[in-house]
Amino acid sequence: MTAEATEASVTRVGSNLLDGGGAGPAGDRPLRIALLTYKGNPFCGGQGVYVRHLSRELARLGHSVEVIGAQPYPVLDEGVPLTELPSLDLYRQPDPFRTPKREEYRDWIDLLEVGHMWAGRFPEPLTFSLRARRHLAARRGEFDVIHDNQTLGYGLLGGPGVLGAPLVTTVHHPITVDRQLELDAAPNRKRRASVRRWYGFTAMQKRVARRLPSVLTVSGSSRQEIVDHLGVHPERVHVVHIGADTALFSPDPSVAEVPGRIVTTSSADVPLKGLVHLVDALAEVRREHPGAHLVVVGKRPEKGPVAAAVRRHGLDGAIEFVKGISDAELVDLVRSAQVACVPSLYEGFSLPAAEAMATGTPLVATTGGAIPEVAGPDGETCLAVPPGDAQALAAALVRLLGDADLRRRLGAAGRERVLAKFTWRQAAIGTVEHYRRAMALAAGRSG
């Protein structure tokens, strides 16, 4: 078939699929979806949150969704089954970087995983992709579409002929961004060498991304970085905004506001999250608001720049770290704050910003990465500051803590922005549209 004929066939089949016609392989019937996630922890990072909420909304739209994942396994809502595809779980607590016992090894993929770990590399995207390839090949014909959540491993190459269904991949943002920020923060040559080894898998992800027919991402900022950093053709990258669970993250006047409380969600030891700048800012804020205090949803660091900043400023009694809390506890914590803060140097989307805004809690956020796409204009739906600027962060926090009217106005406007633009139902509808396009493209190529 000529290129022109293939394109015409894809266009014709795609039109049938999107308009509900029956000529294509799916029409508008419910789809059978395999959603892959190599790391699904819902309490650390956005990937587990994405899988949980997207799978739930896809199921509510009437589709059959099966999540296939490795440790830490995602928490899923009722009606969404999980198929466990276990790794050796080499980074589990309390014994990360462990060497497995002889009886734990099952096959050559396990040996590959341990070998990469011993060499200081992060193996999970590669090894999960190989296990997923084997699993999907054994279940050929059971799915209409396979949706990979940022694995970008070699095992997922080969198209429908290998995997049994067309592949759609979500890239939240290129991990090369994290790599560069960690290299910039590394204090010495030894640490830089360690960072380069750990992030060695990004070379694989670049190669895989360039060969993918359909890439979804969560913001215009991430789209441009996928083009620039990974070399993916712009026409293959499509933005589907994600969002907040607006039924869960909602205002509740019965939750008492705690004077001076600032809330943030952060992986303390990840430079990208900018927590050290918020700690520096809090020391300044407390000069004008002595009762100001910070609650961090995340693990307390025992060492590193954040721990050093807490000690330097004498803030042990003014900063609390909480982890492993329930959804309801998290929502009430955000509701109780006078200010929510996103101090990140970069975000591919920023779920914490959307969730805080959905509760009606006023937001101070940086302009790093895609955060402005979510948080909106400075002074209208948030107070915006440059990333990495502790003085600007402190000034915005002081302003908001001291102005109840501004807090009410920004909180209400933030909630309205999320309801209009960033909900999981909207994300699911947009994602299904791209599933059908991927299916149409695969049908056109085989026709």
Backbone hydrogen bonds in HBPLUS format (Angstrom, degrees):
<---DONOR---> <-ACCEPTOR-->    atom                        ^
c    i                          cat <-CA-CA->   ^        H-A-AA   ^      H-
h    n   atom  resd res      DA  || num        DHA   H-A  angle D-A-AA Bond
n    s   type  num  typ     dist DA aas  dist angle  dist       angle   num
A0006-THR N   A0002-THR O   2.90 MM   4  6.14 157.7  1.94 151.1 157.7     1
A0007-GLU N   A0003-ALA O   2.98 MM   4  6.19 163.0  2.01 149.3 153.2     2
A0008-ALA N   A0004-GLU O   3.01 MM   4  6.24 157.4  2.07 145.1 151.4     3
A0009-SER N   A0005-ALA O   2.90 MM   4  6.11 156.7  1.95 147.7 154.1     4
A0010-VAL N   A0006-THR O   2.90 MM   4  6.16 160.2  1.94 155.0 160.0     5
A0011-THR N   A0007-GLU O   2.94 MM   4  6.13 163.0  1.97 149.9 154.5     6
A0012-ARG N   A0008-ALA O   2.95 MM   4  6.14 159.2  1.99 148.0 153.5     7
A0013-VAL N   A0009-SER O   2.94 MM   4  6.11 173.1  1.95 156.4 158.0     8
A0014-GLY N   A0010-VAL O   2.79 MM   4  5.79 160.5  1.83 149.2 155.9     9
A0015-SER N   A0011-THR O   2.97 MM   4  6.06 151.3  2.06 141.5 148.6    10
A0016-ASN N   A0012-ARG O   3.17 MM   4  6.49 156.1  2.23 145.4 151.3    11
A0017-LEU N   A0013-VAL O   2.93 MM   4  6.24 157.7  1.98 152.7 159.1    12
A0018-LEU N   A0014-GLY O   2.94 MM   4  6.08 169.3  1.96 154.9 157.0    13
A0019-ASP N   A0015-SER O   2.95 MM   4  5.87 149.0  2.05 143.9 152.2    14
A0021-GLY N   A0016-ASN O   2.68 MM   5  4.43 125.2  1.98 141.2 147.4    15
A0029-ARG N   A0026-ALA O   3.03 MM   3  5.82 157.5  2.08 148.2 149.8    16
A0064-SER N   A0031-LEU O   2.88 MM  33  6.10 159.5  1.93 167.1 173.0    17
A0144-ASP N   A0032-ARG O   2.76 MM 112  5.13 156.7  1.82 135.8 143.7    18
A0145-VAL N   A0032-ARG O   3.34 MM 113  6.71 153.2  2.42 161.3 162.4    19
A0033-ILE N   A0064-SER O   2.77 MM  31  6.03 174.2  1.77 172.8 174.7    20
A0066-GLU N   A0033-ILE O   2.92 MM  33  6.27 157.9  1.97 162.9 169.9    21
A0034-ALA N   A0145-VAL O   3.12 MM 111  6.53 162.4  2.15 155.9 161.4    22
A0147-HIS N   A0034-ALA O   2.74 MM 113  6.00 174.7  1.74 170.9 172.2    23
A0035-LEU N   A0066-GLU O   2.91 MM  31  6.09 166.5  1.93 148.2 152.7    24
A0068-ILE N   A0035-LEU O   2.87 MM  33  6.01 160.9  1.90 144.6 149.6    25
A0036-LEU N   A0147-HIS O   2.75 MM 111  6.06 162.2  1.78 157.1 163.4    26
A0149-ASN N   A0036-LEU O   2.94 MM 113  5.75 146.8  2.05 139.0 149.0    27
A0037-THR N   A0068-ILE O   3.03 MM  31  6.39 153.0  2.10 152.4 154.0    28
A0070-ALA N   A0037-THR O   3.27 MM  33  6.85 143.3  2.42 153.8 159.6    29
A0040-GLY N   A0072-PRO O   2.95 MM  32  5.58 139.7  2.12 152.3 164.0    30
A0050-TYR N   A0046-GLY O   2.89 MM   4  6.06 159.0  1.94 152.7 158.6    31
A0051-VAL N   A0047-GLN O   3.04 MM   4  6.28 165.0  2.06 151.2 154.1    32
A0052-ARG N   A0048-GLY O   3.06 MM   4  6.15 164.3  2.09 145.6 150.1    33
A0053-HIS N   A0049-VAL O   3.06 MM   4  6.18 177.3  2.06 157.9 158.2    34
A0054-LEU N   A0050-TYR O   2.92 MM   4  5.78 159.9  1.96 149.3 156.1    35
A0055-SER N   A0051-VAL O   3.06 MM   4  5.79 158.4  2.11 136.8 143.7    36
A0056-ARG N   A0052-ARG O   3.16 MM   4  6.29 156.9  2.21 142.2 148.6    37
A0057-GLU N   A0053-HIS O   3.09 MM   4  6.27 164.1  2.12 147.2 150.9    38
A0058-LEU N   A0054-LEU O   2.89 MM   4  6.07 155.8  1.94 153.9 161.0    39
A0059-ALA N   A0055-SER O   3.03 MM   4  6.19 156.8  2.09 145.7 151.6    40
A0060-ARG N   A0056-ARG O   2.96 MM   4  6.26 150.5  2.05 144.0 152.7    41
A0061-LEU N   A0057-GLU O   3.02 MM   4  6.25 134.7  2.24 138.3 149.4    42
A0061-LEU N   A0058-LEU O   3.19 MM   3  5.13 130.6  2.44  92.5 105.6    43
A0063-HIS N   A0058-LEU O   3.19 MM   5  5.72 158.2  2.24 153.1 147.0    44
A0062-GLY N   A0059-ALA O   2.90 MM   3  5.15 156.3  1.96 107.5 114.9    45
A0067-VAL N   A0081-PRO O   3.05 MM  14  6.30 162.6  2.08 169.7 164.1    46
A0083-THR N   A0067-VAL O   2.76 MM  16  6.12 165.7  1.78 165.4 170.4    47
A0069-GLY N   A0083-THR O   3.11 MM  14  6.51 151.8  2.19 157.1 165.6    48
A0085-LEU N   A0069-GLY O   2.79 MM  16  5.52 165.1  1.81 156.9 154.6    49
A0080-VAL N   A0077-ASP O   3.20 MM   3  6.02 149.6  2.29 147.1 147.8    50
A0097-PHE N   A0090-LEU O   2.66 MM   7  5.37 133.5  1.87 146.7 162.5    51
A0104-GLU N   A0101-LYS O   2.94 MM   3  5.52 158.0  1.99 117.9 125.1    52
A0105-TYR N   A0102-ARG O   3.32 MM   3  5.94 157.0  2.38 114.8 119.9    53
A0110-ASP N   A0107-ASP O   3.16 MM   3  5.58 127.0  2.46 105.8 117.5    54
A0111-LEU N   A0107-ASP O   3.39 MM   4  6.85 154.4  2.46 143.7 150.6    55
A0112-LEU N   A0108-TRP O   2.95 MM   4  6.20 153.5  2.02 145.4 152.4    56
A0113-GLU N   A0109-ILE O   2.92 MM   4  6.19 152.5  1.99 146.2 153.6    57
A0114-VAL N   A0110-ASP O   3.05 MM   4  6.36 164.3  2.08 154.8 157.3    58
A0115-GLY N   A0111-LEU O   2.94 MM   4  6.10 160.6  1.98 148.0 154.1    59
A0116-HIS N   A0112-LEU O   3.03 MM   4  6.24 159.0  2.08 149.7 154.1    60
A0117-MET N   A0113-GLU O   3.10 MM   4  6.35 158.4  2.15 145.7 151.8    61
A0118-TRP N   A0114-VAL O   2.85 MM   4  6.13 163.3  1.88 158.1 162.1    62
A0119-ALA N   A0115-GLY O   3.12 MM   4  6.31 140.2  2.28 138.1 148.6    63
A0119-ALA N   A0116-HIS O   3.13 MM   3  5.07 124.3  2.45  92.5 107.0    64
A0121-ARG N   A0116-HIS O   2.87 MM   5  5.13 158.0  1.92 158.0 150.5    65
A0120-GLY N   A0117-MET O   2.96 MM   3  5.14 161.0  1.99 109.8 114.7    66
A0126-LEU N   A0123-PRO O   3.09 MM   3  5.67 119.1  2.48 118.4 131.8    67
A0127-THR N   A0123-PRO O   3.03 MM   4  6.11 170.5  2.04 160.4 162.2    68
A0128-PHE N   A0124-GLU O   2.88 MM   4  5.64 162.1  1.92 147.6 153.1    69
A0129-SER N   A0125-PRO O   3.23 MM   4  6.13 154.4  2.30 131.8 138.9    70
A0130-LEU N   A0126-LEU O   3.13 MM   4  6.47 148.3  2.23 148.4 157.0    71
A0131-ARG N   A0127-THR O   3.06 MM   4  6.32 159.8  2.10 148.4 153.5    72
A0132-ALA N   A0128-PHE O   2.78 MM   4  5.97 159.5  1.83 154.6 161.0    73
A0133-ARG N   A0129-SER O   2.94 MM   4  6.05 152.2  2.02 140.2 147.4    74
A0134-ARG N   A0130-LEU O   3.22 MM   4  6.43 162.6  2.25 145.0 148.5    75
A0135-HIS N   A0131-ARG O   2.95 MM   4  6.18 159.8  1.99 148.9 155.1    76
A0136-LEU N   A0132-ALA O   2.83 MM   4  5.94 169.4  1.84 156.7 159.1    77
A0137-ALA N   A0133-ARG O   2.98 MM   4  6.06 158.1  2.03 146.1 152.5    78
A0138-ALA N   A0134-ARG O   3.24 MM   4  6.42 145.7  2.36 139.5 147.4    79
A0139-ARG N   A0136-LEU O   2.93 MM   3  5.02 146.3  2.05 101.0 111.9    80
A0142-GLU N   A0139-ARG O   3.05 MM   3  5.84 153.9  2.12 151.1 151.7    81
A0146-ILE N   A0166-PRO O   2.88 MM  20  6.11 164.8  1.91 167.3 169.4    82
A0168-VAL N   A0146-ILE O   2.82 MM  22  6.19 158.2  1.86 164.1 170.4    83
A0148-ASP N   A0168-VAL O   2.82 MM  20  6.26 152.7  1.90 157.1 163.9    84
A0170-THR N   A0148-ASP O   2.83 MM  22  6.22 165.3  1.85 171.5 176.3    85
A0150-GLN N   A0170-THR O   2.90 MM  20  5.44 122.4  2.24 146.3 160.6    86
A0156-LEU N   A0153-GLY O   3.10 MM   3  5.86 166.3  2.12 123.3 127.3    87
A0157-LEU N   A0154-TYR O   3.13 MM   3  5.67 165.6  2.15 122.7 123.2    88
A0162-VAL N   A0159-GLY O   2.99 MM   3  5.72 152.1  2.07 121.5 128.5    89
A0163-LEU N   A0159-GLY O   3.01 MM   4  6.15 172.8  2.01 158.9 159.5    90
A0164-GLY N   A0160-PRO O   2.75 MM   4  4.62 141.7  1.89 121.4 129.5    91
A0169-THR N   A0214-SER O   3.19 MM  45  6.47 165.8  2.21 151.7 156.1    92
A0216-LEU N   A0169-THR O   2.71 MM  47  5.99 167.0  1.73 156.1 160.5    93
A0171-VAL N   A0216-LEU O   2.87 MM  45  6.24 160.8  1.90 170.6 171.7    94
A0177-VAL N   A0174-PRO O   3.04 MM   3  5.90 165.4  2.06 121.9 125.4    95
A0179-ARG N   A0175-ILE O   3.01 MM   4  6.35 163.1  2.04 152.4 157.4    96
A0180-GLN N   A0176-THR O   3.03 MM   4  6.18 158.5  2.08 142.4 146.6    97
A0181-LEU N   A0177-VAL O   3.07 MM   4  6.33 162.1  2.11 152.5 157.2    98
A0182-GLU N   A0178-ASP O   2.93 MM   4  6.17 157.5  1.98 154.8 160.9    99
A0183-LEU N   A0179-ARG O   2.95 MM   4  6.19 152.2  2.03 146.6 154.8   100
A0184-ASP N   A0180-GLN O   2.88 MM   4  6.10 156.5  1.93 148.1 154.6   101
A0185-ALA N   A0181-LEU O   3.06 MM   4  6.24 139.9  2.23 137.3 147.5   102
A0186-ALA N   A0182-GLU O   3.03 MM   4  6.06 117.7  2.43 137.2 151.7   103
A0186-ALA N   A0183-LEU O   3.24 MM   3  5.13 148.3  2.35  96.7 106.0   104
A0192-ARG N   A0188-ASN O   3.08 MM   4  6.40 156.1  2.14 148.3 155.4   105
A0193-ALA N   A0189-ARG O   2.96 MM   4  6.21 155.9  2.02 150.1 156.0   106
A0194-SER N   A0190-LYS O   3.08 MM   4  6.34 152.5  2.16 144.3 151.8   107
A0195-VAL N   A0191-ARG O   2.94 MM   4  6.24 156.0  2.00 151.0 157.1   108
A0196-ARG N   A0192-ARG O   3.01 MM   4  6.27 159.8  2.05 149.2 154.2   109
A0197-ARG N   A0193-ALA O   3.07 MM   4  6.33 156.2  2.12 146.0 152.1   110
A0198-TRP N   A0194-SER O   3.00 MM   4  6.21 170.8  2.00 154.3 156.6   111
A0199-TYR N   A0195-VAL O   2.99 MM   4  6.14 161.4  2.03 152.8 157.3   112
A0200-GLY N   A0197-ARG O   3.04 MM   3  5.12 156.6  2.09 114.4 114.3   113
A0202-THR N   A0199-TYR O   3.05 MM   3  5.77 166.6  2.07 121.2 125.5   114
A0203-ALA N   A0200-GLY O   3.24 MM   3  6.07 159.4  2.28 121.6 125.3   115
A0204-MET N   A0201-PHE O   3.11 MM   3  5.26 119.0  2.50  99.7 113.5   116
A0205-GLN N   A0201-PHE O   3.04 MM   4  6.41 160.5  2.08 150.4 156.0   117
A0206-LYS N   A0202-THR O   2.97 MM   4  6.14 149.6  2.06 142.1 148.9   118
A0207-ARG N   A0203-ALA O   3.20 MM   4  6.48 163.5  2.23 146.2 149.8   119
A0208-VAL N   A0204-MET O   2.89 MM   4  6.14 166.0  1.90 161.7 165.7   120
A0209-ALA N   A0205-GLN O   2.90 MM   4  5.87 165.2  1.93 145.0 149.9   121
A0210-ARG N   A0206-LYS O   3.23 MM   4  6.40 156.8  2.29 149.3 153.6   122
A0211-ARG N   A0208-VAL O   2.94 MM   3  5.40 149.1  2.03 113.0 122.6   123
A0212-LEU N   A0209-ALA O   3.21 MM   3  5.31 166.0  2.23 107.9 112.1   124
A0215-VAL N   A0236-ARG O   2.96 MM  21  5.98 165.9  1.98 171.1 166.4   125
A0238-HIS N   A0215-VAL O   2.87 MM  23  6.24 159.6  1.91 159.1 165.7   126
A0217-THR N   A0238-HIS O   2.86 MM  21  6.16 144.6  1.99 157.0 159.8   127
A0240-VAL N   A0217-THR O   2.85 MM  23  6.10 165.6  1.87 175.8 175.7   128
A0223-ARG N   A0219-SER O   3.00 MM   4  6.24 153.5  2.07 143.0 151.1   129
A0224-GLN N   A0220-GLY O   3.11 MM   4  6.37 159.6  2.15 149.3 152.3   130
A0225-GLU N   A0221-SER O   3.14 MM   4  6.44 154.7  2.21 145.7 152.9   131
A0226-ILE N   A0222-SER O   2.83 MM   4  6.06 150.1  1.92 154.4 162.1   132
A0227-VAL N   A0223-ARG O   3.12 MM   4  6.41 154.3  2.18 146.9 153.4   133
A0228-ASP N   A0224-GLN O   2.87 MM   4  6.11 162.8  1.90 148.1 153.3   134
A0229-HIS N   A0225-GLU O   2.66 MM   4  5.46 164.9  1.68 145.8 151.4   135
A0230-LEU N   A0226-ILE O   3.05 MM   4  5.13 141.0  2.21 117.2 129.1   136
A0231-GLY N   A0227-VAL O   3.18 MM   4  4.94 130.8  2.43 112.3 121.7   137
A0236-ARG N   A0233-HIS O   2.90 MM   3  5.61 160.7  1.94 125.7 132.0   138
A0237-VAL N   A0234-PRO O   3.18 MM   3  5.47 164.0  2.21 111.8 116.7   139
A0244-ALA N   A0422-PHE O   3.16 MM 178  6.34 155.2  2.22 137.9 130.3   140
A0248-LEU N   A0245-ASP O   3.10 MM   3  5.48 120.9  2.47 106.0 119.4   141
A0249-PHE N   A0245-ASP O   2.72 MM   4  5.82 167.3  1.73 175.4 170.8   142
A0255-VAL N   A0252-ASP O   3.03 MM   3  5.87 167.9  2.05 127.5 130.9   143
A0258-VAL N   A0336-SER O   2.79 MM  78  5.59 172.6  1.79 156.8 155.1   144
A0261-ARG N   A0258-VAL O   3.12 MM   3  5.66 162.9  2.15 141.2 140.5   145
A0293-HIS N   A0260-GLY O   2.94 MM  33  5.96 159.9  1.98 142.2 140.5   146
A0338-GLN N   A0261-ARG O   2.98 MM  77  5.51 143.1  2.11 134.8 144.7   147
A0339-VAL N   A0261-ARG O   3.30 MM  78  6.67 152.9  2.38 157.1 161.7   148
A0262-ILE N   A0293-HIS O   2.89 MM  31  6.08 147.3  1.99 157.8 168.4   149
A0295-VAL N   A0262-ILE O   2.82 MM  33  6.24 157.7  1.87 163.5 171.2   150
A0263-VAL N   A0339-VAL O   3.03 MM  76  6.55 153.1  2.10 150.5 159.0   151
A0341-CYS N   A0263-VAL O   2.87 MM  78  6.13 155.4  1.93 166.7 167.7   152
A0264-THR N   A0295-VAL O   3.05 MM  31  6.48 155.4  2.11 161.5 164.0   153
A0297-VAL N   A0264-THR O   2.82 MM  33  6.23 167.0  1.84 157.0 161.1   154
A0266-SER N   A0297-VAL O   3.22 MM  31  6.23 155.7  2.28 135.0 141.5   155
A0270-VAL N   A0267-SER O   3.06 MM   3  5.67 167.7  2.07 128.9 130.2   156
A0273-LYS N   A0270-VAL O   2.98 MM   3  5.81 154.1  2.05 127.8 133.3   157
A0274-GLY N   A0271-PRO O   3.06 MM   3  5.63 157.7  2.11 118.6 125.0   158
A0345-LEU N   A0272-LEU O   2.81 MM  73  5.21 152.6  1.89 142.0 151.2   159
A0277-HIS N   A0274-GLY O   3.10 MM   3  5.58 134.3  2.32 109.5 120.5   160
A0278-LEU N   A0275-LEU O   3.02 MM   3  5.09 122.4  2.36  98.5 113.5   161
A0279-VAL N   A0275-LEU O   2.98 MM   4  6.33 153.4  2.05 155.6 163.3   162
A0280-ASP N   A0276-VAL O   3.07 MM   4  6.33 160.4  2.11 143.1 148.0   163
A0281-ALA N   A0277-HIS O   2.93 MM   4  6.10 151.2  2.01 138.0 146.4   164
A0282-LEU N   A0278-LEU O   2.84 MM   4  6.05 152.4  1.92 147.1 154.0   165
A0283-ALA N   A0279-VAL O   3.33 MM   4  6.66 151.9  2.41 147.9 153.3   166
A0284-GLU N   A0281-ALA O   2.97 MM   3  5.20 122.1  2.32 102.3 116.9   167
A0285-VAL N   A0281-ALA O   2.90 MM   4  6.22 159.4  1.94 154.6 161.3   168
A0286-ARG N   A0282-LEU O   3.00 MM   4  6.14 158.0  2.04 154.2 157.6   169
A0287-ARG N   A0284-GLU O   3.11 MM   3  5.57 156.0  2.17 110.5 118.0   170
A0288-GLU N   A0285-VAL O   3.02 MM   3  5.71 143.9  2.15 118.0 126.0   171
A0289-HIS N   A0285-VAL O   2.83 MM   4  5.92 158.8  1.87 151.6 157.8   172
A0292-ALA N   A0289-HIS O   2.89 MM   3  5.50 169.4  1.90 127.4 130.2   173
A0294-LEU N   A0318-ALA O   2.85 MM  24  6.25 163.0  1.88 164.4 167.3   174
A0320-GLU N   A0294-LEU O   2.89 MM  26  6.35 158.7  1.94 157.9 164.8   175
A0296-VAL N   A0320-GLU O   2.75 MM  24  6.11 166.2  1.77 166.3 170.7   176
A0322-VAL N   A0296-VAL O   2.88 MM  26  6.25 161.3  1.92 162.6 165.8   177
A0298-GLY N   A0322-VAL O   2.73 MM  24  5.70 137.6  1.90 148.1 160.5   178
A0308-ALA N   A0304-GLY O   2.98 MM   4  6.16 158.2  2.03 155.0 162.1   179
A0309-ALA N   A0305-PRO O   2.95 MM   4  6.05 151.8  2.03 140.6 147.7   180
A0310-VAL N   A0306-VAL O   2.96 MM   4  6.27 157.8  2.01 154.6 160.3   181
A0311-ARG N   A0307-ALA O   3.10 MM   4  6.36 161.9  2.13 147.9 152.2   182
A0312-ARG N   A0308-ALA O   2.82 MM   4  5.98 161.7  1.86 149.2 155.3   183
A0313-HIS N   A0309-ALA O   3.05 MM   4  6.15 157.7  2.10 148.8 152.5   184
A0315-LEU N   A0310-VAL O   2.99 MM   5  5.14 168.2  2.00 152.2 154.2   185
A0314-GLY N   A0311-ARG O   3.11 MM   3  4.99 150.2  2.20  99.4 108.6   186
A0318-ALA N   A0315-LEU O   2.86 MM   3  5.02 152.5  1.94 110.2 119.4   187
A0330-LEU N   A0326-SER O   2.91 MM   4  6.17 156.3  1.97 151.2 158.0   188
A0331-VAL N   A0327-ASP O   2.94 MM   4  6.21 164.7  1.96 156.1 159.6   189
A0332-ASP N   A0328-ALA O   3.06 MM   4  6.25 166.6  2.08 148.5 152.1   190
A0333-LEU N   A0329-GLU O   2.94 MM   4  6.07 148.0  2.04 142.5 151.6   191
A0334-VAL N   A0330-LEU O   3.00 MM   4  6.32 161.6  2.04 155.1 158.7   192
A0335-ARG N   A0331-VAL O   2.89 MM   4  6.14 160.7  1.93 152.5 158.6   193
A0336-SER N   A0332-ASP O   2.95 MM   4  6.03 143.3  2.09 139.5 148.5   194
A0337-ALA N   A0334-VAL O   3.21 MM   3  5.40 151.9  2.29 104.1 112.2   195
A0340-ALA N   A0362-PRO O   2.91 MM  22  6.15 167.2  1.92 165.4 169.3   196
A0364-VAL N   A0340-ALA O   2.89 MM  24  6.30 155.6  1.95 158.2 165.9   197
A0342-VAL N   A0364-VAL O   2.92 MM  22  6.43 153.4  2.00 152.8 161.1   198
A0366-THR N   A0342-VAL O   3.10 MM  24  6.48 144.0  2.24 173.9 174.8   199
A0370-ALA N   A0347-GLU O   2.82 MM  23  5.71 175.5  1.83 162.8 161.6   200
A0354-ALA N   A0350-SER O   3.33 MM   4  6.71 163.7  2.36 146.4 149.9   201
A0355-GLU N   A0351-LEU O   2.83 MM   4  6.00 165.4  1.85 163.9 167.9   202
A0356-ALA N   A0352-PRO O   2.98 MM   4  5.99 160.8  2.01 142.3 147.6   203
A0357-MET N   A0353-ALA O   2.99 MM   4  6.13 166.7  2.00 152.1 156.1   204
A0358-ALA N   A0354-ALA O   2.94 MM   4  6.07 147.4  2.05 141.7 150.8   205
A0359-THR N   A0355-GLU O   3.29 MM   4  6.59 135.9  2.50 139.9 149.3   206
A0359-THR N   A0356-ALA O   3.14 MM   3  5.38 135.7  2.34 101.5 112.9   207
A0361-THR N   A0356-ALA O   3.28 MM   5  5.62 147.9  2.39 162.4 153.3   208
A0360-GLY N   A0357-MET O   2.98 MM   3  5.14 152.6  2.06 105.3 114.2   209
A0383-LEU N   A0363-LEU O   3.00 MM  20  6.44 152.6  2.08 151.5 160.3   210
A0365-ALA N   A0383-LEU O   2.99 MM  18  6.39 161.0  2.02 162.0 168.0   211
A0385-VAL N   A0365-ALA O   2.98 MM  20  6.31 145.5  2.10 141.0 149.8   212
A0367-THR N   A0385-VAL O   2.94 MM  18  6.11 119.1  2.32 156.8 163.9   213
A0371-ILE N   A0368-GLY O   3.22 MM   3  5.87 164.0  2.25 139.2 139.2   214
A0373-GLU N   A0370-ALA O   2.91 MM   3  5.35 130.6  2.16 113.3 126.8   215
A0374-VAL N   A0371-ILE O   2.98 MM   3  5.27 132.9  2.21 106.7 119.3   216
A0375-ALA N   A0371-ILE O   2.77 MM   4  5.90 170.2  1.78 173.6 171.2   217
A0376-GLY N   A0372-PRO O   2.97 MM   4  5.22 151.3  2.06 127.1 134.1   218
A0380-GLU N   A0377-PRO O   3.14 MM   3  5.49 162.6  2.17 125.4 128.8   219
A0381-THR N   A0377-PRO O   3.27 MM   4  6.04 170.6  2.28 162.1 162.6   220
A0379-GLY N   A0382-CYS O   2.65 MM   3  5.63 151.7  1.72 162.5 171.9   221
A0393-LEU N   A0389-ASP O   3.04 MM   4  6.26 156.7  2.09 149.9 157.1   222
A0394-ALA N   A0390-ALA O   2.87 MM   4  6.04 157.5  1.92 147.2 153.0   223
A0395-ALA N   A0391-GLN O   2.97 MM   4  6.21 159.2  2.01 147.8 153.2   224
A0396-ALA N   A0392-ALA O   3.07 MM   4  6.29 158.3  2.12 147.9 152.7   225
A0397-LEU N   A0393-LEU O   3.03 MM   4  6.26 160.7  2.07 150.2 155.6   226
A0398-VAL N   A0394-ALA O   2.89 MM   4  6.07 161.9  1.92 154.5 159.4   227
A0399-ARG N   A0395-ALA O   3.00 MM   4  6.14 159.2  2.05 143.4 149.4   228
A0400-LEU N   A0396-ALA O   3.00 MM   4  6.20 161.3  2.04 149.1 153.6   229
A0401-LEU N   A0397-LEU O   2.89 MM   4  5.97 165.7  1.91 152.7 157.1   230
A0402-GLY N   A0398-VAL O   3.14 MM   4  6.13 140.8  2.31 140.3 149.4   231
A0403-ASP N   A0400-LEU O   3.27 MM   3  5.28 170.3  2.28 107.1 110.0   232
A0407-ARG N   A0403-ASP O   3.07 MM   4  6.39 154.8  2.13 147.1 154.6   233
A0408-ARG N   A0404-ALA O   2.99 MM   4  6.28 159.6  2.04 150.7 155.2   234
A0409-ARG N   A0405-ASP O   2.97 MM   4  6.21 162.0  2.00 149.8 154.8   235
A0410-LEU N   A0406-LEU O   2.91 MM   4  6.02 174.9  1.91 156.2 157.9   236
A0411-GLY N   A0407-ARG O   2.93 MM   4  5.89 157.0  1.98 144.9 152.3   237
A0412-ALA N   A0408-ARG O   3.06 MM   4  6.17 163.4  2.09 147.6 151.1   238
A0413-ALA N   A0409-ARG O   3.05 MM   4  6.20 165.6  2.07 150.6 155.0   239
A0414-GLY N   A0410-LEU O   2.85 MM   4  5.91 152.9  1.93 147.1 154.4   240
A0415-ARG N   A0411-GLY O   3.16 MM   4  6.36 159.3  2.21 144.9 149.4   241
A0416-GLU N   A0412-ALA O   3.18 MM   4  6.46 162.1  2.22 149.0 153.3   242
A0417-ARG N   A0413-ALA O   3.05 MM   4  6.25 150.2  2.14 143.6 151.6   243
A0418-VAL N   A0414-GLY O   3.13 MM   4  6.42 159.9  2.17 153.2 157.0   244
A0419-LEU N   A0415-ARG O   3.05 MM   4  6.31 167.6  2.07 155.7 159.0   245
A0420-ALA N   A0416-GLU O   3.07 MM   4  6.18 149.0  2.17 142.8 150.7   246
A0421-LYS N   A0417-ARG O   3.01 MM   4  6.11 144.2  2.14 146.4 155.7   247
A0422-PHE N   A0418-VAL O   2.80 MM   4  4.82 153.2  1.87 132.2 141.0   248
A0427-ALA N   A0423-THR O   3.11 MM   4  6.43 152.1  2.19 141.2 149.5   249
A0428-ALA N   A0424-TRP O   2.88 MM   4  6.11 154.8  1.95 148.1 153.9   250
A0429-ILE N   A0425-ARG O   3.02 MM   4  6.29 162.5  2.05 154.6 158.6   251
A0430-GLY N   A0426-GLN O   3.06 MM   4  6.25 165.2  2.09 150.0 153.9   252
A0431-THR N   A0427-ALA O   2.94 MM   4  6.09 149.1  2.03 144.3 153.3   253
A0432-VAL N   A0428-ALA O   2.98 MM   4  6.19 160.4  2.02 151.9 155.9   254
A0433-GLU N   A0429-ILE O   3.24 MM   4  6.51 152.4  2.32 144.3 151.2   255
A0434-HIS N   A0431-THR O   3.05 MM   3  5.26 121.4  2.40  99.6 113.6   256
A0435-TYR N   A0431-THR O   2.95 MM   4  6.36 143.8  2.09 145.8 157.2   257
A0436-ARG N   A0432-VAL O   3.01 MM   4  6.30 163.5  2.04 156.7 158.6   258
A0437-ARG N   A0433-GLU O   3.13 MM   4  6.41 146.5  2.24 137.3 146.8   259
A0438-ALA N   A0434-HIS O   2.94 MM   4  6.09 157.6  1.99 145.0 150.6   260
A0439-MET N   A0435-TYR O   2.93 MM   4  6.25 155.1  1.99 151.2 158.4   261
A0440-ALA N   A0436-ARG O   2.90 MM   4  6.07 151.4  1.98 141.7 149.7   262
A0441-LEU N   A0437-ARG O   2.90 MM   4  6.13 155.7  1.96 148.9 155.2   263
A0442-ALA N   A0438-ALA O   3.00 MM   4  6.24 159.7  2.04 146.8 152.0   264
A0443-ALA N   A0439-MET O   2.90 MM   4  6.07 156.7  1.95 146.2 153.0   265
A0444-GLY N   A0440-ALA O   2.84 MM   4  6.02 151.8  1.92 146.1 154.0   266
A0445-ARG N   A0441-LEU O   3.04 MM   4  6.26 149.9  2.14 145.6 152.8   267
A0446-SER N   A0442-ALA O   3.14 MM   4  6.34 144.4  2.28 141.8 150.6   268
A0447-GLY N   A0443-ALA O   2.96 MM   4  5.92 120.7  2.32 137.3 151.7   269
